[in-house]
Amino acid sequence: MDLLLNKNAIITGAARGIGKSIAMKFASEGANVAIIDIAPDDILNETVNEISGFNIVCKGYNADVTNAQQVETIINEIAKDFGKINILVNNAGITRDNLLIRMKEEDWDKVINVNLKSVFVMSKAIQPFMIHQRSGTIINISSVVGIAGNAGQTNYSASKAGIIGFTKSLAKEIGSRNIRCNAIAPGFVETEMTKQLPEEVIKQYTQIIPLKRPAKPEDIANAAVFLASDMSSYITGQVIHVCGGMLT
Ligand code: NAD
């Protein structure tokens, strides 16, 4: 299929996990892909080579999405390399879980910066290009815990809830310029991020998911393709739950 033919997409945190899967699906739908990640060069290059196999243009850019100056430089470089920028996926994210009483201030700050400030930094840097084109779509990766909450994740849940407020506000701000902004709230997804969890916790999650299995990164990527494509051209300011029915 060619749902994203000739579109140019920027995806953050796409060296691995959900971001990589989104990049692969976008490429398989004909999009050119720019990946921004802090992953070591060998990992980033391996991903770029894999995605380039889809016969589209794929390039990797090493940058920290919390650093506004680095991001501005990289976005200008991407605009030179790719021309127009049609799609932005704010996917980069981390966890630093702990009960609030034991949570270090630096773990609060780090999670809020990587998960939420990055969405502000990236979306702001991309604005002039999308406004000039009078088109574009932004997809922010939130989480079901940003809606329902989760013990041990006050920092992470706050960052993901913040993304939802950001998404709804920006959608209202830029809709008149033909730019859409939506969020995806994944449930429990099998990636390196969740591999760290004890086997028992993974079992408990699986039991409470009505579809009785964790999500694969591709489940999230399919929703991202929909939101990036013209099939969702009348959808903005929304949060799509991709969680196997975990949250209704
Ligand atoms: P992951 O840890 O496998 O991948 C995250 C990627 O982000 C890595 O490649 C990492 O290098 C990159 N990254 C981290 N900090 C960065 C920074 N400052 N600048 C640039 N890149 C940075 O994680 P994942 O499971 O694929 O998660 C992807 C997104 O989905 C995250 O926002 C996460 O919060 C969200 N999410 C994941 C789950 C899940 O169960 N895995 C559930 C809901 C939401």
Residues whose N, C-alpha, C, O or C-beta is under 5 A from the ligand:
A	BS01	NAD	G13 A14 A15 R16 G17 I18 G19 I36 D37 I38 A39 A63 D64 V65 T66 N91 A92 G93 I94 V114 I141 S142 S143 P186 G187 F188 V189 T191 E192 M193 T194
